[in-house]
Amino acid sequence: MPTDFDDWFVREILVHERALAQYLQRCWPHRDDLHDLRQEVYARVYEAAARNRPASPQAFLFTTARHLMTDLARRARVVSIEPVGDFELSNVHVVDEMSPERWTGARQALKRLADALDRLPDRCREVVWLRRVEELPQKDVAQRMGISGKTVEKQLAKGMRLIADHLYGGEPLHPGESSEWTATDEDDGNARQQAD
């Protein structure tokens, strides 16, 4: 039985179906995915609007579509690190074997990254790990750690800056530097400041 919200959804969102389909066709290169993509946009809009109806439904619909395409494009660039099996058993010969120099260089880069991550302040390290390695959304990280979303954002920026400084700037994360944070309760969203 249709509810008032369902009527609103049909009246304010589904009325733009043709324009949405044309927008997705223009912007998304994979024609096979268009139907699923459109349905995912509708599902996200429906779910979000059920909590709080947007003031401008059409703009919200197209913004959601743009964000979904951005998320999917970003995920498509991520290389899977799952094992693909034993190449020797399938009689497949790897043509481009990694040279000892490349292997050593990769191991050294990985070691530098692990060192940089280990030297981060505890909270900063946990935020970087949850956001960049486990790929949790900012909101989930904030809930899990009991901090505000703004604090997650600032801790992530700080962690990435310190790691980049360590990896590319050649400057180690000095163990002598204070990694303690000073500030009062940050549940109100105020960022903590690093002690100088």
C-alpha positions as CSV (number, residue, x, y, z in Angstrom):
1,M,0.0,0.0,0.0
2,P,1.6,3.3,-1.1
3,T,2.5,5.7,1.6
4,D,2.8,9.5,1.6
5,F,6.6,9.0,1.1
6,D,6.1,6.7,-1.8
7,D,3.8,9.2,-3.5
8,W,6.5,11.9,-2.9
9,F,9.1,9.6,-4.4
10,V,7.1,9.0,-7.6
11,R,6.1,12.7,-7.9
12,E,9.5,14.2,-7.2
13,I,12.1,11.6,-8.2
14,L,10.7,9.1,-10.7
15,V,9.4,12.0,-12.8
16,H,13.1,12.6,-13.8
17,E,13.7,9.0,-15.0
18,R,14.2,9.9,-18.6
19,A,16.6,12.8,-17.8
20,L,18.5,10.5,-15.4
21,A,18.8,7.7,-18.0
22,Q,20.2,10.2,-20.5
23,Y,22.6,11.6,-18.0
24,L,23.9,8.2,-17.1
25,Q,24.3,7.3,-20.8
26,R,26.3,10.4,-21.4
27,C,28.5,10.0,-18.4
28,W,29.0,6.2,-17.8
29,P,31.1,4.3,-20.4
30,H,29.7,0.8,-19.6
31,R,26.3,0.5,-21.3
32,D,25.7,-2.9,-19.7
33,D,25.7,-1.3,-16.2
34,L,23.2,1.5,-16.9
35,H,20.1,-0.3,-15.6
36,D,21.8,-1.5,-12.4
37,L,23.4,2.0,-12.0
38,R,20.0,3.7,-12.3
39,Q,18.4,1.3,-9.8
40,E,21.3,1.9,-7.3
41,V,20.8,5.6,-7.6
42,Y,17.1,5.2,-6.9
43,A,17.9,3.0,-3.9
44,R,20.3,5.5,-2.4
45,V,18.0,8.4,-3.0
46,Y,15.0,6.5,-1.5
47,E,17.0,5.4,1.6
48,A,18.5,8.9,2.2
49,A,15.2,10.7,1.5
50,A,13.4,8.4,3.9
51,R,15.5,9.9,6.7
52,N,15.4,13.5,5.6
53,R,13.6,14.7,2.4
54,P,15.9,17.0,0.3
55,A,14.8,20.5,-0.4
56,S,15.7,20.1,-4.1
57,P,14.9,16.6,-5.1
58,Q,16.1,16.9,-8.7
59,A,19.5,18.2,-7.7
60,F,19.7,15.6,-5.0
61,L,19.0,12.8,-7.6
62,F,21.7,14.0,-10.0
63,T,24.2,14.6,-7.3
64,T,23.6,11.1,-6.0
65,A,24.1,9.7,-9.5
66,R,27.4,11.7,-9.9
67,H,28.7,10.4,-6.6
68,L,27.8,6.8,-7.3
69,M,29.6,7.0,-10.7
70,T,32.6,8.5,-8.9
71,D,32.6,5.8,-6.3
72,L,32.4,3.0,-9.0
73,A,35.1,4.6,-11.1
74,R,37.4,4.9,-8.0
75,R,36.7,1.2,-7.1
76,A,37.5,0.1,-10.6
77,R,41.0,1.6,-10.3
78,V,41.8,-0.5,-7.2
79,V,43.8,-3.5,-8.0
80,S,42.8,-6.7,-6.3
81,I,45.4,-8.3,-4.0
82,E,43.6,-11.7,-3.8
83,P,45.8,-14.7,-4.6
84,V,45.0,-16.1,-8.1
85,G,46.3,-19.6,-7.4
86,D,49.5,-21.5,-8.1
87,F,50.9,-20.7,-11.5
88,E,53.1,-23.8,-11.7
89,L,50.3,-26.2,-11.3
90,S,48.5,-24.7,-14.3
91,N,51.7,-24.7,-16.4
92,V,51.5,-21.0,-16.9
93,H,54.9,-19.3,-17.1
94,V,55.2,-15.8,-15.8
95,V,56.9,-13.9,-18.6
96,D,57.6,-10.7,-16.7
97,E,59.3,-12.1,-13.6
98,M,60.3,-9.5,-11.1
99,S,64.0,-8.9,-11.1
100,P,65.8,-9.1,-7.8
101,E,66.3,-5.3,-7.9
102,R,62.6,-4.6,-8.3
103,W,61.7,-7.1,-5.6
104,T,64.2,-5.6,-3.2
105,G,63.0,-2.1,-4.0
106,A,59.4,-3.1,-3.4
107,R,60.3,-4.7,-0.1
108,Q,62.2,-1.6,1.0
109,A,59.2,0.7,0.0
110,L,56.9,-1.6,1.9
111,K,59.2,-1.5,5.0
112,R,59.3,2.3,4.9
113,L,55.5,2.5,4.7
114,A,55.2,0.1,7.6
115,D,57.7,2.1,9.6
116,A,55.9,5.3,8.8
117,L,52.6,3.8,9.9
118,D,54.1,2.4,13.1
119,R,55.5,5.8,14.1
120,L,52.2,7.6,13.8
121,P,50.4,8.6,17.0
122,D,48.0,5.8,18.1
123,R,44.7,7.5,17.2
124,C,46.1,8.8,14.0
125,R,47.4,5.3,13.0
126,E,44.1,3.7,13.8
127,V,42.2,6.3,11.7
128,V,44.6,5.8,8.7
129,W,44.3,2.0,9.0
130,L,40.5,2.0,9.2
131,R,40.0,4.5,6.4
132,R,42.7,3.6,3.9
133,V,43.3,-0.1,4.6
134,E,39.9,-1.4,5.7
135,E,38.2,1.3,3.6
136,L,35.5,2.1,6.2
137,P,33.4,5.2,5.7
138,Q,34.3,8.2,7.8
139,K,31.0,7.9,9.7
140,D,31.7,4.3,10.7
141,V,35.3,5.1,11.8
142,A,33.9,7.9,13.9
143,Q,31.3,5.6,15.5
144,R,33.8,2.8,16.1
145,M,36.4,5.1,17.7
146,G,33.9,7.3,19.6
147,I,35.1,10.5,18.0
148,S,33.5,13.1,15.7
149,G,33.6,12.9,11.9
150,K,35.6,16.1,11.8
151,T,38.2,14.6,14.0
152,V,38.5,11.5,11.8
153,E,39.0,13.8,8.8
154,K,41.7,15.8,10.6
155,Q,43.5,12.7,11.9
156,L,43.5,11.2,8.5
157,A,44.9,14.3,6.9
158,K,47.6,14.5,9.5
159,G,48.5,10.8,9.2
160,M,48.7,11.0,5.4
161,R,50.8,14.1,5.6
162,L,53.2,12.5,8.1
163,I,53.5,9.3,6.0
164,A,54.1,11.4,2.8
165,D,56.7,13.4,4.6
166,H,58.4,10.2,5.8
167,L,58.2,8.5,2.4
168,Y,58.8,11.4,0.0
169,G,60.4,14.1,2.0
170,G,63.1,11.8,3.3
171,E,62.5,13.1,6.8
172,P,61.8,10.3,9.3
173,L,59.0,10.6,11.8
174,H,61.1,11.7,14.6
175,P,60.6,9.5,17.7
176,G,61.7,12.4,19.8
177,E,58.8,14.5,18.7
178,S,55.8,14.5,20.9
179,S,53.0,12.5,19.4
180,E,50.6,13.3,22.2
181,W,47.6,15.4,21.6
182,T,46.5,18.2,23.7
183,A,42.9,19.5,23.9
184,T,39.8,19.1,25.8
185,D,37.0,16.8,24.9
186,E,36.6,16.6,21.1
187,D,33.1,15.2,20.9
188,D,31.9,18.6,19.9
189,G,34.0,18.4,16.7
190,N,36.9,20.6,17.7
191,A,40.1,19.4,16.4
192,R,43.0,18.5,18.7
193,Q,46.2,20.2,18.3
194,Q,49.6,18.5,18.3
195,A,51.9,19.6,21.1
196,D,54.9,21.5,19.8
